[in-house]
Amino acid sequence: CGMRVSELCGIRLQDINPTTKQLRLLGKGNKERIIYINEACLDSINAYLEVRKPSAKAAYKNHLFLSQNGEQLTTRRVEQIVSDCLKKAGLDGKGFSPHKLRHTAATLMYQHGNVDIRVLKEILGHENLATTEIYTHVGDQQMQDAALNSPLANVRKKKKED
């Protein structure tokens, strides 16, 4: 989804609306925003909920992601989980991190999902478009496609008739 790790850790059960496929996030500066989630994401959440142990601690019972102690999952713990998974995959020490996954999600949405940069700005919860532009690495193929798909691409000089 391209959310921040802090947003992930703060998700509560009541923030998920499977009917409308919306997820309420609390972002930087306690700003609330709504993002849409797809079926794959909903399926993953439901699979997790089937094995999730409820928290005995009232303060955390509504949090989606819980630690083994039944407390709200911390950003540091998410970083450790990602690091452990990277090690198992033989990808440790290559500069990958949860924030790099956010960059990757944004780049994939932009380059392969035909997501407009202004929409991407809202998805990522950015205040300024300039911040979002950092995530949008433009490739040579995209530039070539833009030139070929220009409405003026097929304009030709008329030939003189004899």
Secondary structure, 3 states (H helix, E strand, C coil): CCCCHHHHHCCEHHHEECCCCEEEEECHHHCEEEEECCHHHHHHHHHHHHHCCCCCCCCCCCECCECCCCCECCHHHHHHHHHHHHHHCCCCCCCCCHHHHHHHHHHHHHHHCCCCHHHHHHHHCCCCHHHHHCCCCCCHHHHHHHHHCCCCCCCCCCCCCC
